Amino acid sequence: MTKVDLEELGTHDFYEQVKQFNHMYKLGSAERPELPTYKVLENFYKIVKEELEEVFPLALTLNIMERDFPDGDYNEHEVVRILGELTDWVCDIIVYCNTFADRFGLPVKKGLDVIMQSNFSKLDEHGLPIYHPETGKVLKGPGYWKPEPALREVISEERSHSFDIDNDVWLQDKKPGDAG
């Protein structure tokens, strides 16, 4: 096995580094969207669930800090430590998700564009955001559109198929290199 030049890895963008990681660890990297097996998806779920649960100690620490210092006058060293752990937690989840997406050729960049466009459609009739009163989650407004049809169109293009987004039907199969 060859030694990895970590400085060289740092010169590529994040998505290129994910591809390099998958190659280095023999995880695979699909050129077009493919279905994972049930077992692979189940294992991915277990990994992400485990990662998500790692936030609970941080949440407990924040709860204690808020209780002990209701004015928010926290020790800066502790704030930086917690923010570092929180950043590590969020980044780990992003890496796991992107590594999985690359393994199966899922078009994350295009997919995120679609999801964000859909999210922007959640405003109310006055162009204002609507929030859940308890959780603060952004709620769907009257102009909201579901991203799934547009995501299927992206997947279809990536898999070299034609998909009629308006009628939600497959038009024809095209093989890579076919005209049209």
GROMACS elastic network, one bead per residue, 0.5 to 0.9 nm:
[ bonds ]
;  ai    aj funct       b0    kb
    4     7     6  0.88166   500
    4     8     6  0.83778   500
    4     9     6  0.81583   500
    5     8     6  0.53189   500
    5     9     6  0.64964   500
    5    10     6  0.89721   500
    6     9     6  0.50116   500
    6    10     6  0.63881   500
    7    10     6  0.52290   500
    7    11     6  0.69423   500
    8    11     6  0.54635   500
    8    12     6  0.76445   500
    9    12     6  0.59856   500
    9    13     6  0.88246   500
    9    16     6  0.88063   500
    9    17     6  0.64973   500
    9    20     6  0.80654   500
   10    13     6  0.76679   500
   10    14     6  0.86667   500
   10    17     6  0.77741   500
   11    17     6  0.88667   500
   12    15     6  0.80404   500
   12    16     6  0.58342   500
   12    17     6  0.61282   500
   13    16     6  0.53797   500
   13    17     6  0.62852   500
   13    18     6  0.88231   500
   14    17     6  0.50406   500
   14    18     6  0.62797   500
   14    19     6  0.88194   500
   15    18     6  0.50354   500
   15    19     6  0.64563   500
   15    20     6  0.87370   500
   15    98     6  0.77110   500
   15    99     6  0.88114   500
   15   102     6  0.84648   500
   16    19     6  0.50952   500
   16    20     6  0.62536   500
   16    21     6  0.85990   500
   17    21     6  0.60070   500
   17    22     6  0.85388   500
   18    22     6  0.61390   500
   18    23     6  0.85244   500
   18    95     6  0.75441   500
   18    98     6  0.69582   500
   18    99     6  0.57753   500
   18   102     6  0.73221   500
   19    22     6  0.51562   500
   19    23     6  0.61466   500
   19    24     6  0.85241   500
   19    28     6  0.83468   500
   19    29     6  0.64747   500
   19    99     6  0.75460   500
   19   102     6  0.67066   500
   19   103     6  0.83272   500
   20    23     6  0.50545   500
   20    24     6  0.59412   500
   20    25     6  0.85141   500
   21    24     6  0.50248   500
   21    25     6  0.60499   500
   21    26     6  0.82230   500
   21    27     6  0.81347   500
   21    99     6  0.79319   500
   22    25     6  0.53061   500
   22    26     6  0.57552   500
   22    28     6  0.56052   500
   22    29     6  0.64271   500
   22    99     6  0.67286   500
   22   100     6  0.89321   500
   22   102     6  0.78325   500
   22   103     6  0.71549   500
   23    27     6  0.62140   500
   23    28     6  0.59818   500
   23    29     6  0.70170   500
   24    27     6  0.78044   500
   25    28     6  0.82368   500
   26    29     6  0.87945   500
   27    99     6  0.85303   500
   27   100     6  0.88152   500
   27   103     6  0.65534   500
   28   102     6  0.78409   500
   28   103     6  0.50901   500
   28   104     6  0.79654   500
   29    99     6  0.86609   500
   29   100     6  0.89674   500
   29   101     6  0.86559   500
   29   102     6  0.53368   500
   29   104     6  0.64689   500
   29   105     6  0.66015   500
   30    33     6  0.67985   500
   30    34     6  0.72162   500
   30   101     6  0.89029   500
   30   102     6  0.63858   500
   30   103     6  0.54514   500
   30   104     6  0.50940   500
   30   106     6  0.82133   500
   31    34     6  0.87867   500
   31   102     6  0.83900   500
   31   103     6  0.88239   500
   31   104     6  0.79519   500
   31   105     6  0.54444   500
   31   106     6  0.88524   500
   31   158     6  0.87209   500
   32   104     6  0.72999   500
   32   106     6  0.71363   500
   32   107     6  0.82202   500
   32   155     6  0.84378   500
   32   158     6  0.58015   500
   32   159     6  0.56318   500
   32   160     6  0.86605   500
   33   101     6  0.87367   500
   33   102     6  0.88626   500
   33   103     6  0.89773   500
   33   104     6  0.55525   500
   33   106     6  0.50358   500
   33   107     6  0.73612   500
   33   155     6  0.66845   500
   33   156     6  0.87824   500
   33   158     6  0.66763   500
   33   159     6  0.61431   500
   34   103     6  0.86537   500
   34   104     6  0.50800   500
   34   105     6  0.62635   500
   34   106     6  0.75566   500
   34   159     6  0.84173   500
   35   104     6  0.66295   500
   36    39     6  0.80770   500
   36    40     6  0.60431   500
   36    41     6  0.62580   500
   36   103     6  0.87227   500
   36   104     6  0.66688   500
   37    40     6  0.52149   500
   37    41     6  0.62869   500
   37    42     6  0.85420   500
   38    41     6  0.51929   500
   38    42     6  0.60223   500
   38    43     6  0.85859   500
   39    43     6  0.60751   500
   39    44     6  0.85088   500
   40    43     6  0.51604   500
   40    44     6  0.61537   500
   40    45     6  0.86421   500
   41    44     6  0.50190   500
   41    45     6  0.61789   500
   41    46     6  0.86968   500
   42    45     6  0.50950   500
   42    46     6  0.63683   500
   42    47     6  0.87962   500
   43    46     6  0.50451   500
   43    47     6  0.62476   500
   43    48     6  0.86857   500
   44    47     6  0.50924   500
   44    48     6  0.61691   500
   44    49     6  0.84471   500
   44    96     6  0.84512   500
   44    97     6  0.86857   500
   44   100     6  0.76924   500
   45    48     6  0.52349   500
   45    49     6  0.59491   500
   45    50     6  0.84732   500
   46    49     6  0.51086   500
   46    50     6  0.60952   500
   46    51     6  0.85852   500
   47    50     6  0.51558   500
   47    51     6  0.62062   500
   47    52     6  0.86570   500
   47    96     6  0.83134   500
   48    52     6  0.60127   500
   48    53     6  0.85507   500
   48    93     6  0.68592   500
   48    96     6  0.73548   500
   48    97     6  0.80738   500
   49    52     6  0.50726   500
   49    53     6  0.62433   500
   49    54     6  0.88953   500
   50    53     6  0.52491   500
   50    54     6  0.67255   500
   51    54     6  0.53516   500
   51    55     6  0.78351   500
   51    89     6  0.74340   500
   51    92     6  0.76743   500
   51    93     6  0.67175   500
   52    55     6  0.61196   500
   52    56     6  0.83129   500
   52    89     6  0.79224   500
   52    90     6  0.88110   500
   52    93     6  0.75528   500
   53    56     6  0.58468   500
   53    57     6  0.86096   500
   54    57     6  0.67102   500
   54    58     6  0.78191   500
   54    89     6  0.73613   500
   55    58     6  0.52463   500
   55    59     6  0.61584   500
   55    60     6  0.86892   500
   55    85     6  0.88503   500
   55    86     6  0.75339   500
   55    89     6  0.70979   500
   56    60     6  0.61064   500
   56    61     6  0.85688   500
   57    60     6  0.50197   500
   57    61     6  0.61893   500
   57    62     6  0.86568   500
   58    61     6  0.50158   500
   58    62     6  0.62047   500
   58    63     6  0.85460   500
   58    82     6  0.70155   500
   58    85     6  0.78596   500
   58    86     6  0.75138   500
   59    62     6  0.50649   500
   59    63     6  0.60850   500
   59    64     6  0.86502   500
   60    64     6  0.62403   500
   60    65     6  0.85962   500
   61    64     6  0.51723   500
   61    65     6  0.61658   500
   61    66     6  0.86265   500
   61    82     6  0.85063   500
   62    66     6  0.60332   500
   62    67     6  0.84595   500
   62    82     6  0.85064   500
   63    66     6  0.51861   500
   63    67     6  0.61720   500
   63    68     6  0.86214   500
   64    67     6  0.50328   500
   64    68     6  0.60086   500
   64    69     6  0.82996   500
   65    68     6  0.51046   500
   65    69     6  0.56501   500
   65    70     6  0.77478   500
   65    72     6  0.80924   500
   65    74     6  0.73758   500
   66    69     6  0.52088   500
   66    70     6  0.51318   500
   66    71     6  0.79607   500
   66    72     6  0.67803   500
   66    74     6  0.87932   500
   67    70     6  0.57036   500
   68    71     6  0.89170   500
   69    72     6  0.54815   500
   69    73     6  0.60655   500
   69    74     6  0.67639   500
   70    73     6  0.76949   500
   71    74     6  0.85088   500
   73    76     6  0.88094   500
   74    77     6  0.86115   500
   74    78     6  0.73023   500
   74    79     6  0.67976   500
   75    78     6  0.53484   500
   75    79     6  0.63277   500
   75    80     6  0.88489   500
   76    80     6  0.61575   500
   76    81     6  0.85072   500
   77    80     6  0.52816   500
   77    81     6  0.61950   500
   77    82     6  0.87229   500
   78    82     6  0.61224   500
   78    83     6  0.84848   500
   79    82     6  0.52361   500
   79    83     6  0.60520   500
   79    84     6  0.84874   500
   80    83     6  0.50593   500
   80    84     6  0.60033   500
   80    85     6  0.86289   500
   81    84     6  0.51264   500
   81    85     6  0.63595   500
   81    86     6  0.86539   500
   82    85     6  0.50747   500
   82    86     6  0.60254   500
   82    87     6  0.84790   500
   83    87     6  0.59706   500
   83    88     6  0.84474   500
   84    87     6  0.51320   500
   84    88     6  0.61530   500
   84    89     6  0.86200   500
   85    89     6  0.61228   500
   85    90     6  0.86953   500
   86    89     6  0.50246   500
   86    90     6  0.62294   500
   86    91     6  0.85117   500
   87    90     6  0.52255   500
   87    91     6  0.59813   500
   87    92     6  0.84063   500
   88    91     6  0.51753   500
   88    92     6  0.59542   500
   88    93     6  0.86513   500
   89    92     6  0.52248   500
   89    93     6  0.64418   500
   89    94     6  0.87881   500
   90    93     6  0.53042   500
   90    94     6  0.63300   500
   90    95     6  0.87305   500
   91    95     6  0.60517   500
   91    96     6  0.85452   500
   92    95     6  0.50761   500
   92    96     6  0.61182   500
   92    97     6  0.85551   500
   93    96     6  0.51294   500
   93    97     6  0.61157   500
   93    98     6  0.85251   500
   94    97     6  0.51889   500
   94    98     6  0.60519   500
   94    99     6  0.84249   500
   95    98     6  0.51257   500
   95    99     6  0.58649   500
   95   100     6  0.84235   500
   96    99     6  0.51776   500
   96   100     6  0.61790   500
   96   101     6  0.85922   500
   97   100     6  0.51860   500
   97   101     6  0.61263   500
   97   102     6  0.86683   500
   98   102     6  0.60481   500
   98   103     6  0.85173   500
   98   106     6  0.88290   500
   98   108     6  0.74390   500
   99   102     6  0.52286   500
   99   103     6  0.62774   500
   99   104     6  0.89454   500
  100   103     6  0.51502   500
  100   104     6  0.66647   500
  100   105     6  0.86711   500
  100   106     6  0.84170   500
  101   104     6  0.54224   500
  101   105     6  0.59249   500
  101   107     6  0.74042   500
  101   108     6  0.68674   500
  102   106     6  0.60794   500
  102   107     6  0.79970   500
  102   108     6  0.82386   500
  103   106     6  0.78809   500
  105   108     6  0.85697   500
  105   158     6  0.86706   500
  106   109     6  0.89630   500
  106   111     6  0.82385   500
  106   155     6  0.76498   500
  106   158     6  0.86723   500
  107   110     6  0.56408   500
  107   111     6  0.58256   500
  107   112     6  0.85004   500
  107   154     6  0.76499   500
  107   155     6  0.72297   500
  107   158     6  0.76407   500
  108   112     6  0.58507   500
  108   113     6  0.84986   500
  109   112     6  0.52760   500
  109   113     6  0.64376   500
  109   114     6  0.89008   500
  110   113     6  0.51226   500
  110   114     6  0.64290   500
  110   115     6  0.87515   500
  110   151     6  0.83281   500
  110   154     6  0.72382   500
  111   114     6  0.51434   500
  111   115     6  0.61822   500
  111   116     6  0.86119   500
  111   147     6  0.88789   500
  111   150     6  0.86622   500
  111   151     6  0.62038   500
  111   154     6  0.74451   500
  111   155     6  0.88265   500
  112   116     6  0.60131   500
  112   117     6  0.84737   500
  113   116     6  0.52457   500
  113   117     6  0.61726   500
  113   118     6  0.86036   500
  114   117     6  0.51522   500
  114   118     6  0.61744   500
  114   119     6  0.85761   500
  114   147     6  0.62839   500
  114   148     6  0.88368   500
  114   150     6  0.68426   500
  114   151     6  0.68169   500
  114   154     6  0.89921   500
  115   118     6  0.50569   500
  115   119     6  0.60814   500
  115   120     6  0.86792   500
  115   146     6  0.87090   500
  115   147     6  0.59678   500
  115   148     6  0.87779   500
  115   151     6  0.83695   500
  116   120     6  0.61760   500
  116   121     6  0.87017   500
  117   120     6  0.51573   500
  117   121     6  0.66019   500
  117   147     6  0.82668   500
  118   121     6  0.51600   500
  118   122     6  0.71426   500
  118   144     6  0.66884   500
  118   145     6  0.58700   500
  118   146     6  0.64728   500
  118   147     6  0.57791   500
  119   122     6  0.55271   500
  119   123     6  0.84443   500
  119   138     6  0.85588   500
  119   140     6  0.81471   500
  119   144     6  0.76130   500
  119   145     6  0.84514   500
  119   147     6  0.87490   500
  120   123     6  0.67265   500
  120   144     6  0.80398   500
  121   124     6  0.86038   500
  121   140     6  0.77572   500
  121   141     6  0.72160   500
  121   142     6  0.83850   500
  121   143     6  0.56475   500
  121   145     6  0.65117   500
  122   127     6  0.87818   500
  122   128     6  0.87306   500
  122   129     6  0.69844   500
  122   130     6  0.76364   500
  122   138     6  0.76191   500
  122   139     6  0.65279   500
  122   142     6  0.71796   500
  122   143     6  0.62991   500
  122   145     6  0.79195   500
  123   126     6  0.75043   500
  123   127     6  0.51118   500
  123   128     6  0.51436   500
  123   130     6  0.64920   500
  123   138     6  0.88654   500
  123   139     6  0.81744   500
  123   140     6  0.69220   500
  123   142     6  0.74223   500
  123   143     6  0.69575   500
  123   144     6  0.74524   500
  124   127     6  0.52622   500
  124   128     6  0.53266   500
  124   129     6  0.61593   500
  124   130     6  0.65239   500
  124   140     6  0.78518   500
  124   142     6  0.60658   500
  124   143     6  0.72303   500
  124   144     6  0.88581   500
  125   128     6  0.73985   500
  125   141     6  0.72600   500
  125   142     6  0.66102   500
  125   143     6  0.75063   500
  126   129     6  0.88523   500
  128   141     6  0.89906   500
  129   138     6  0.69044   500
  129   139     6  0.76693   500
  129   140     6  0.86739   500
  129   141     6  0.79123   500
  130   136     6  0.88515   500
  130   137     6  0.83905   500
  130   138     6  0.57802   500
  130   139     6  0.53187   500
  130   140     6  0.71573   500
  130   141     6  0.69706   500
  131   134     6  0.85243   500
  131   135     6  0.79604   500
  131   136     6  0.51530   500
  131   137     6  0.54422   500
  131   139     6  0.54512   500
  131   140     6  0.87988   500
  132   135     6  0.56454   500
  132   137     6  0.51820   500
  132   138     6  0.64195   500
  132   139     6  0.63546   500
  133   136     6  0.58631   500
  133   137     6  0.81229   500
  134   137     6  0.82136   500
  135   138     6  0.89094   500
  136   139     6  0.87116   500
  140   143     6  0.79239   500
  140   144     6  0.57900   500
  140   145     6  0.87545   500
  141   144     6  0.54879   500
  142   145     6  0.87553   500
  146   149     6  0.71122   500
  146   150     6  0.81833   500
  147   150     6  0.54726   500
  147   151     6  0.60562   500
  147   152     6  0.86673   500
  148   152     6  0.60575   500
  148   153     6  0.85936   500
  149   152     6  0.50765   500
  149   153     6  0.63400   500
  149   154     6  0.88002   500
  149   165     6  0.57970   500
  149   166     6  0.81664   500
  149   168     6  0.72082   500
  150   154     6  0.63366   500
  150   155     6  0.86779   500
  150   165     6  0.68245   500
  151   154     6  0.50096   500
  151   155     6  0.61494   500
  151   156     6  0.84299   500
  152   156     6  0.59054   500
  152   157     6  0.85252   500
  152   163     6  0.75875   500
  152   165     6  0.77148   500
  152   168     6  0.89945   500
  153   157     6  0.61803   500
  153   158     6  0.85440   500
  153   161     6  0.89153   500
  153   162     6  0.78141   500
  153   163     6  0.58768   500
  153   164     6  0.76210   500
  153   165     6  0.63274   500
  154   157     6  0.51722   500
  154   158     6  0.61722   500
  154   159     6  0.86102   500
  155   159     6  0.60362   500
  155   160     6  0.84686   500
  155   161     6  0.84569   500
  156   159     6  0.50800   500
  156   160     6  0.60242   500
  156   162     6  0.59737   500
  156   163     6  0.60614   500
  156   170     6  0.89109   500
  157   161     6  0.57975   500
  157   162     6  0.67168   500
  157   163     6  0.80115   500
  158   161     6  0.76759   500
  159   162     6  0.88816   500
  159   174     6  0.87111   500
  159   175     6  0.86134   500
  159   176     6  0.83337   500
  160   173     6  0.74602   500
  160   174     6  0.56496   500
  160   175     6  0.61425   500
  160   176     6  0.60021   500
  160   177     6  0.88416   500
  160   178     6  0.88760   500
  161   170     6  0.78772   500
  161   171     6  0.80367   500
  161   172     6  0.65532   500
  161   174     6  0.51349   500
  161   175     6  0.74918   500
  161   176     6  0.89498   500
  162   169     6  0.89628   500
  162   170     6  0.61719   500
  162   171     6  0.54985   500
  162   172     6  0.56929   500
  162   173     6  0.64838   500
  162   174     6  0.71729   500
  163   166     6  0.89293   500
  163   167     6  0.87534   500
  163   168     6  0.71963   500
  163   169     6  0.60256   500
  163   171     6  0.56525   500
  163   172     6  0.76804   500
  164   167     6  0.55993   500
  164   168     6  0.55912   500
  164   169     6  0.53795   500
  164   170     6  0.61025   500
  164   171     6  0.63841   500
  165   169     6  0.70811   500
  165   170     6  0.87328   500
  166   169     6  0.81695   500
  167   170     6  0.88084   500
  170   173     6  0.79080   500
  174   177     6  0.82524   500
  174   178     6  0.61454   500
  174   179     6  0.83436   500
  174   180     6  0.84804   500
  175   178     6  0.55369   500
  175   179     6  0.89661   500
  176   179     6  0.87966   500
